[in-house]
Amino acid sequence: MADKSWMLHPLAIRHARECIAIIKRDFDVTLKMSDPDFLEQLHSKVSLAASRDLSRAYALLVADAGVGGIMRALGAQPAKPVVAAASR
């Protein structure tokens, strides 16, 4: 189940709605925030689009929702720390 805690931030919801409107205009596809994979679909469209408006709205969504929350919702695993081997 995807983490939906980002939806507790009113500004994040506003920017998500802006992203939905831009995607509807540019791709003629209607995304719904209630879809379990909404963020994955949105992320996919942002990576395909050349729209500065969509990139800006998505960046604001990530900023308002918190990068960590969005990354957890996208299913990204935290980076493992790199430990350098001690030279002898």
DAQUI-V746200 format. One record per pair of residues at least 24 apart in sequence whose ideal C-beta (glycine too) atoms are under 8 Angstrom apart, sorted by sequence separation. I is the first residue (numbers start at 0). J is the second residue. If there is no record, write none. Layout:
((I/J) (I/J))
This chain:
((25/50) (6/32) (15/41) (18/44) (22/48) (18/45) (25/53) (21/50) (21/52) (22/53) (38/69) (42/73) (21/53) (5/38) (1/35) (38/72) (39/73) (0/35) (1/36) (18/53) (21/56) (38/73) (39/74) (1/37) (1/38) (1/39) (18/56) (17/56) (18/57) (14/56) (17/59) (18/60) (14/57) (14/59) (15/60) (14/60) (10/59) (11/60) (14/63) (11/63) (10/63) (11/64) (5/60) (8/63) (8/64) (8/65) (5/64) (5/65) (5/68) (4/68) (5/69) (2/68) (5/72) (2/71) (3/72) (2/72) (1/72) (1/74))
